[in-house]
């Protein structure tokens, strides 16, 4: 991660108002630099990355699974934003993924089976056509780095686990079975 480093994220967990003010300033500056960088490469995004960039806000999405299938890397998330869809991203890899564990201190890492998507960065790697790198920081302390050509995206309505706003609808689903 070049802009939103794990160190900056860790510093942002401070209880000291002075530190938090400084982190807010640094985070805003990093955001401006990153937005400026994306402005220089966005026109070259392949179709899937363009869709991801324009259609999804992944912060706080729950990562439901990560898997390998041949030369593809698959990540399934449940979005935090309504309607809390399940989204599967299939990356067409150029090289092996890198998963660096322990980039966050243990006391900041979740202990459950599900990790939250904290933030990501994209970078043009080069070539003709260009390839892309994506770094993802997860709440379990992992940084996932992927070098890919493009991304396929599938979005589906979540039934299980149910979206938080639909918890009252789940029993109705069970009673609608044939023969009930």
N, C-alpha and C positions, 0 to 999 in steps of 0.2 A: 504494500500500500504506500503510495507516494504522497497523497494529500491528507487522508483521514487515517493517520497512523494509529496502531493499537496503543502506543504510548499516550497520544493525545486523548484517546477515549478513556484510558485509565485515569489520567489527570482530571478528566471531567467528572469523575466519581467522588471528588474531594468534598469535604464538608466546609472548607475554607472559602468564604465569599470572594476573597482576593484572587485565589487560584481559579475559581469558577469564572470570574470576570475575564481573566487572562485567557482561559481556555475558550470561552465564548468568542473572544476577539480572534484568536488563532483559528478556531473552527470556521468562523465567517470568512476569514482571509483564505483559508484552504478551499472553502466552497467557491469563492470567487475565482481562484486560480483554476480549479477543476472545471467549472462552468466555461471559463475562457478556453481551456484546452479542448473540451468536448465540442465547443463551437468550431474548432478548426478541423475536426475529424468526423463530425456527425453526418455530413453529406456522404461519406464513404461507408457508413454502417451497412452491413448486409441486412436483408429483409427482417430476419428474426430479431436481431439486435435493435433495429429501428422500432419494431413492435414493442419489445421489452422497454425501451427508453421512453416511448410515448404512452404506453398503456398501463404500466405497473409501478406501484410504490411498494417496495419490498421490506422497508424498515418494519420490524416487529412481526413479520410473517413467521409462522412456525414451520421449521423445516421438518417435514414428516418423513423424509427419506432421501438417501443419496445412494446411487448404485452405478455400476459399470455394466455396459453391454457392448462388447466388442470395442469399437473405436468411439463409442459414445459415453458421455457422462450424464447421468440423469439426476435431477433434483426435483423433488415434489414439495411444495409449500402450501400452507393454508394461509391465505391473505388475512391480515389484521383488519383491513378496510372492508366495509360492506360491499357485496354480499358474502364476504369471507369464502370465496371460491377456493377450490383446490386447483393449483396450477402446476403443470409438469413442464420443466425445461429440459430439453435434450440437446446437449452440446456436441457438435461434430468436432472431436478433438484433433489437434495437430500433434500433440505430444502428451505424455502421461500427466495426469493431474498431480498436483503437489498439495498435500494436506499437512500443514504444520500445526501441531498440537501444542497447547501451553503458551500461546502468545499473550494471553491475559492471565493475571494472577488468579490462583485457585479461588480466592474469596469473592471474585467477581463472576465466576462461572456458575451457570446453572447445573444442578445435579440430576435433572430428569432425563428421560429418554428423548425428549424433544429439545431442539435448540432454536433460539430465535435468530433471525437474520438481522444483524445490527446495521450493516451498510456494505456497499460494494463500490468498486471502481473499475472502469473499463479503460483499456489502453490499446491503441493501434500498435501492432507489432511490426508491420511492414509486409513487403512482398507484393506480387501482382497476380491475382487480387490480394489485397491485404488480409492478414489474419489478426486476431484480437486476443487480448488477455483480459481476464476478469479475476479480481481478487475479492473475496467475500469474507467478512469477519462475522463469526457466529458467537452467540452468547455462551457456548460451551468452551470457549477459548481457542477454537480452531480458526485458522486462516486457510481458506481453500483457494488455490490458484489454478485457473484453467486457461489453456492456450487452445483456441478454437477457430473454426472457419465461420460457423453460423450457429444459430439456435433455432430449434423447432419448439413451439409453444402450444400446449393444450390446456384449456381451461374448462373446468366442470363445476357444476353446482355441488356443494358439499352436503352430503346426507349424514355421513358418519366419518369423522366427528362432526356433530351438527354445529352450524354457526352459532355463536353466542346469542344472537338476536332471535334465533329460531328454537331455542331449547323448549319452549312451550309447545312447539309443533311436533316434536318427536313422538309423543304418545299417539297422536292422531295417525302418524304413519303406521304404527304397529296395529292399530285397530282397523286399518283399511285393507288388511289381508283378506283374500278370498276365504270364505267359510267362517269369518269372525262375526 
